Amino acid sequence: MASPRSPPFRAEHVGSLLRPDELVKQRYAVADKSATPESLVPIEQKAIRDVVALQQSCGIHSITNGEYSRHQFWGTFFETLNGMEEVNLREGGYDMSIFRQYAPGITRVYTPYAPNRAYVKGVYANDDEYFADVAKAYQAELNILYEAGLRNAQVDDPNLAYFCSEAMLSGWKADPLNFQTADEQFAAYMKFYNACFERPADLHLGIHLCRGNYLNSQHFSEGAYDNIASIMFNTLNVSTFYLEYDTPRAGGFEPLKFLPRNKNVVLGVVTSKFPTLEDKKEMVERVYKAADFVAEGETTGTREEALKRLSVSPQCGFASHAEGNALGYEDMKKKLLLVRNIADEVWPGEP
């Protein structure tokens, strides 16, 4: 019998799960108005019931709806805030003056907003006022979820991992329009996120650092955590970090020696991008290696003590976009079962 444990569980999952074809097709039909929104409801609800049963059958305790109630991982928050208006920039062309483009000539670029351009002139005096208001919205959202009974929340963040990328950092340094260094911008992120994350003490909050998880298993960012680990682990007001560790692009486990005693790391050692199944023995050894680096950061640390603050998971969601990654539903199930089996080997009897 498994011993009681609060999140994070030993076998974890991050974000999305592959959506059934029927659900994807029906949502597109609603979008192009060939079907009514009401027709989507029973298909969505059945799909969610099925994916909850799948997670339970795989021994995953951090149950989610697989993000089946939306098309992709983002795009359902800001549009619903009071005073926000969604503007379709595709109609009439993009006003590129609001962006700072780091990589001209490629299709997808990292384009941060220029200062004081994220809102209509006159609404806020400056960016500080704007971001303070956004933080209040996130606080309200967390409180709504808490009042509804939620006690375990994950934040998916595709921004912080860019500060691990030497390509991004070089571009940042060369950009004459930047009014602060990359380190100063990262510190600003920490301050803003902490304002967003104000919450009741018994609401467990974790953050996933995503390097990109788009159509056909694309990623966008590369680089080890060395540049940001010490500041992030010790500054960011979250309990758990869900870190990608499925390929060399995420670097080694060395930065884990900066993990403080009151924080946890979920090791994303099983890739969600491709169907090839990892070797269980190798993954178990990787968990032990990670624990050794956590222990190295403590004067009297041991592997056994370090393991208490570690868990294992897939590296990211399986379907950040509706069509999902380049693997099948059965492949996904095998990956989730592998995560469970790794956890049972390292932490027997724990959920």
N, C-alpha and C positions, 0 to 999 in steps of 0.2 A: 504493500500500500504506500502511495506517495505521501511524503510529509508535507504539511501545509507550507505555502510559500507565497509571498506577495510578489507582484511584478518587480523586475523582469523575471520571467520564468527561465528555466534552463534551456528549453527548446522554444525559441521565439520565431516570430515572423514579422517582416516589415512590409506594411502597405498592401499592395494589390495582389489579386489572384486572377488567373486567366478567366476571361468571361466566356460563357457559352455562346455559340454562333447565333442562336435564336435571340438572345438578349441584345447582342451588338446590332444585328439587322433591324430589330424592332426600334431601337433607339435612333438609328439613322432614318428609319421610316417616319418617326415622329418629327425629326429635325427637318425633313423635306416636305412635311405636311401631308404625306400619303397615308399616315395613320394618326389616330388621336392620342393625346397624352394618356388618356384613361386606358387605352389598350396595352400600354407598357406595364401598368401596375401589376397584374397577375403574373406576367412573365418575369418581372424583376423580383417579385416576392418569392416565387418558386426557386429561382436561381440562387437567391440568398439563403433560403432554407437548405438547399443542396450543398452549397459551399460551406455552410456552418457544419453540416454533417461530415463533410470531407475533412475539415480541420480537426474535428473531434475524433474521427477515425484514425487520424495520423498522430494523435497525441499532442496536438497544439492547444495550449490553454489560453493564449492571448487571442481569443476569437474576434474576428472582424467580419464585416459583410463583403470583404474582398474588393471594396470600392465599386460594387455593382450598382450603386445608386447614382453613379455619375460616369461621364464619358472618359475622363482622364483625371490625373492626380490633382490638377489645379483648375481654377476657373469657376468656383461656386461660392466664393466668400465675398470679395469686394463688390461684386455686382449687386448683392443683396443688402449692402449697408445703406442706411438713411443718408441721403445727400450725394450718393455716388451715381454717376451716369456712365454707362458703357458706351464708348464711341468706337465704331467700326472704322479703323484707319485704312482698311483696304478700299473703301469708297472714296475716291478722290486722291488716293496716294498717301504715303506716309510723310509726315513732317519730320524729316531726319534730324532737324535741329534740336529736338528734344532728347536725342540719343548721342552717345559718344561711341563711335564704332571702332573696335580694335582690330578687326580683321577684314578689310575690304576685299571683295572678290570671292568670298565663300558664302554659301547659302545661309548657314546659321552662325550668328555672331553673338558675342557677349556685349550687350548694349545697355549699360546702366543709364538711368535718367540723369540728365544734366541738373545742376542745382536749381531748386525752386521751379521745376517744370512738371512735377507729378500732379499738379492741381491747377485749377483756373486762377488766374491772377486776381488778387484781392480777397480770396477765400481765407488764406493763411498769410501771416506776415513773413514766415520763413519755413524752412524744412523742419526745424525743431518743433514748431507748433503742429505741423502736419503729422509728423511721426508720433508725437505725443497722443494725438487723436486716434491714429491707427492702433497704437498700443492699447488704448482704452477699449477699442472694438474687440481686440483679441482677448483682453481680460474678461469682457462681457461674454464672449463666446465660451471661454473655459468655464465660467460660472454657470452658464446655461446648461452645459454638458454635465457639470458637477451636480447641479440640482436635479438633473434627470437620472442621476445614479452612476455616472461614469467615474471611475477611480483609476483608470489607466489610459493615458493618451500618448500618441506618437506625433511628433512634428517632422514632416519631410522637408529637408532643406537642401536645395541644389546650389546655394550661394557660397557657403563657407568653404566647400571643397575647392573652389577656384583659387583660394588663397594658398592652396598646396601646389598650384600649377606655376612652374617657372615661366611658361609662355605668357600666362596672364600677368604675372608680376612684372615681367619685362615690358609688356605693353603698357601696364599701368605707369611704370616709371618714365616711359618715353612720352606719355600723353601730356601735352602742355596745358590742357584744360583741367587737369586734376588739381584741386586746391589743398589736398592733403596726401600723405604717403599711404601706401597700402597698409602699413601697420596701423596708422591712425584710422583708416577706413574700417579695418577689422575690429579695432576697439570700439568704433561707433556701432558696428553690428552687435557686439557683445552687450553694450549698454541698451540698445533698442530691444534686442531679444529679451533681455532680463525684464524690461518694462512690460513687454507682451506676456511674459510667463508668470506674472504675479498670480497666485492661485492658493486655494486651501492647502494646508500642510499635508493632508492625507490623499491628495491627488498626485499619483505618480506620473511624471512627465519625462519622456525620452525624446531625443532628437536623432534623426538619421541624416548623416552627411552623404548626399547622393552625388555621384560623378556623372549622372545622366543615364537615362533608362528609356530611350525612345524607340520608335518603330524599328523593327528588325534588329533589336538588341544593340542599338547605337549608344555610345557613351560620348561625353563632351569634354571631360576634364581628366587630367592625370596628375599624379604627384603624391609624395608621401606626406604623412601628417606632421612631420618634424617641425615645419614652420609655425604651426598653430597649436600643437598639442598642449604645451604647458599653460599658455594663457587660456585656451578654451576649457580645458579640464577644470581649472581652478577658478574661472570667472563665471562661466555660463551656469545659470540657475536651473539646471536639469539634474535628474537623478541618474539617468542612463544615456549612454552614447551608443547608437547603433552604427557600427563602422564597417565599411566595405573592406574585405580582405580576400577577395576571390582571385585576384590576379596581381602580378608585380606592379601594375600601375598605381596601386595603393601604398606601395612601399612595405617596409618591414614592421615588426611589432615593437621596435625599440622605443617609439614615443609613449608606449603604455607605461613606462616607468614613471611618467609624470602624473599618473592617475591617483587622485587623493583617495583616502580610505573610505570616504562617504559617497563615492560615485561608483557606478557599474559600467561595464562595456559588454555589448553583445557583438560577438565576432561573426561577421558575415563571410564565412569561409566557403559556403556552398553557393556557386553562381546561379542566378536566376535567369541568365541570358541565353544559355545554350544547354542542349539536352544531355551531353556527356555527364555521366554520374561520377562524382568524385569518389576516391578510395576512402572508406571509412577509417582505416588504420592511419592513413596519412593525415586526415583531418583531426583525429584525436591527438596525434603528435603535435599538430599545429596549435591546438588549444593549450597543451601543456607548455609549449614554447612561449606562447603569449603570456601564460601565467608566470613563467620564470622572469620575464621582463617586468611585469607588474611587481613581483616580489623584489626585484633588483632596486626598485625605487624606494624601498622601505628599509630602514636600518636593521630591523629584525624580521623582515618579511620571509615567508616560506611559500613554496608552491601551493601547499594546501590552503593557506590563508588567502592567497591571491585568487584561487579558483572560486572562492565564495563570492567574488565580485565579477565573475565572468559568466557569460551564457553563449549560445551559438544560434545562428539563424542563416537563412539565405542572405545573399549580399544586398538584395534590394527586392522590390516587388516584381511580380511576374508580368504585370500588364499596366504600366503607368499610362499607356494609351490604350484605347478600346481594343485594337487588334492584338496587342500583347507582344511578347518576346518570341524569339525564334525557337520555340519548343512546344510540345503538345501537352494536353491535359494530363495524360498518364505520366509524362516526364516530370511535370510539376508535382504530382502526387509522390513519385519516387524521391524527389528532392526533399519534400517535407518529411517523409518517413526517414530519410537519411539523417536529417537534422535531429529528429527524435532519437534515432539510434546512437548518434554521436553523444547526445546529452545523457542517454542512459548508461553509456560506457564511462563517461567522465564523472557524472553525478548520479549514481544509481539511486533509484527510489525518489528522486526529486522531479517535480513537474516542469 
